[in-house]
C-alpha cells in the first residue's frame, strides 16, 4: 500500500488546488493590497458615471505623461497616447518596439453600470409631490432601487451649446433623493406578486420635492422645483429634452468587514476592471508589443451606439496609430487584429454561499482566490459566447504562473440557470484572440456590490504582466 505521505505529495502535484490566497501573501504584500485599495475606493467615489470615469481616467493619464493622439503628427516607440470618444469612452496606448502588423496586446473594460436614467420629459406633479420619471438602464432588480438614497449626475445641454454639469447628492451638504415603496401593512397584494413584478418600471419615480410655489397657479410644486433649477442652472423644462441625467446610489464606496478585506461600492461592474487596467497601463514603458487599453461604454445594453464597442471608433483609433507610424496600407488593420491578443476585463459572478444553488462549485469563481478567467460566456448552450481556444488559454496561464499571479478559471453559473456576455465577442469577431479576465463580485448589478481587495490587486498585477510579457 502506498504511504499516505507520498499520496498527499502526489495529490499536491496533480490536483488543481484552489486556495484562499490571503494566507499566501506576506505582510508587505498585504500592505500593498490595502494601500492600492484606498486609491481604488477614492476613484470609485469620484467616478460614478461613464462621463466621470472618463474624466478621472484622463486626469490619471495626463498626470502620467499620456497625450491626446491629435497632438502627434508622427508616433515613435514609447509614445503614450489616448483618444476620448464623446466623453464616454476612451482608448489609450503605449507604442511598442515591434511593428504593429505583428499585433497588439489589448485589455478592454467598460465604464457604464446599471442605473436609472431620466426620461426626456421627466418632471411631473401628483398629489402635491414633484417627481422625475425614469427609464432603467441595464439589467437590474427593480425592487433594489427603492428606499435607498440616490444622487443625480449628468449633463444638460442648451440649444445655444452651453453644457451644464450636474452632480447632486454626493456632498454631505447636498440633498439626496429616493424612490418610495409601499408599507408592509398595505402591501398584501404586492407581496403576492412574483419578485420581478413587485415593482413596475413605470413606478420607479424619483421623489424630488413637496413645497408649493407661493402663487395661485396650478402645479405649484412642479413650478417651485423648476424655479429652483432655473435659479441654479438657468434651465427651463424643455432643456431636459437635451440632457443625459443618471440616477445612481448615493452610497460611498467603503472598506468592508471587520478585517477590511473587501470593498463595498456601487458600479464595481465594471469600474474595478477600468481602474486596475488603467493603473497597470500607467506603469508600462517601452513595451515590445504595443499595449492598448479600452474603456468602453454601453456594454450593459449590448455595446450599441457610437460610444459602444460595436461602433467603428476603436478601429479608427488603431488606424490612426498606423497612419502616424507611416505603416498604414490596404488590409493592414485586419492583419493587425488577426495577430492581436486581448483580455476582456469584465467581472465574474463570485460564488455566494447563501445562493450557492445557482453555481456549480467546481467551476465557480471565489472571492479571495485571485483574478477570474472565463473561457466562454453566453447562455445555456454557450449561445452568444466568445469561446477562447486552448492555445490562448495556455498562453495566458503561462504568463500568470511565471509572474506568480493567483488566478482561477470559472463559468457564470450552472449550465441551465442563465449566463451573460461581455465585449469579448465583438473583438473576437475581428480575429483577435480573446478571453474574459476579471474580478469576482458578489451582488453583481445591485446598488452595492462586493469585491475582495486581494482580487482587485491581483487583477492589477495580472494586467501588468500581460502587457509586459
Secondary structure, DSSP 8 states (H G I E B T S, - for coil): ---HHHHHHHHHHHS-----GGGGS-HHHHHHHHHHHHHHHHHHHT--SHHHHHHHHHHHHHHTT-EEGGG-SS--TT-EEEEEETTTEEEEEE--SS-GGG--EEEEEE---SEEEEEEEEEEEETTEEEEEEEEESS--GGGGSSS-EEEEEEEE-TTS-EEEEEESSSTTS--BB-----GGG-HHHHTS-GGGSS-GGG--EEEE----SSS-SSHHHHHHHHHHHHHH---GGGGGGEEEEEEE----EEESTT--EEEETTHHHHHHHHHHHHHHTT--S-SS-EEEEEEB-GGGTS-STTBTTSSHHHHHHHHHHHHTT---TTHHHHHHHT-EEEE---EEB--GGGGGGS-GGG-B-TTS-EEEES--EETTTBT-----HHHHHHHHHHHHHTT--EEE--SS-TTT-EE--SHHHHHTTT-EEEEEE-EEBSTTSSSEEEEHHHHHHHHHHHHHHHH-
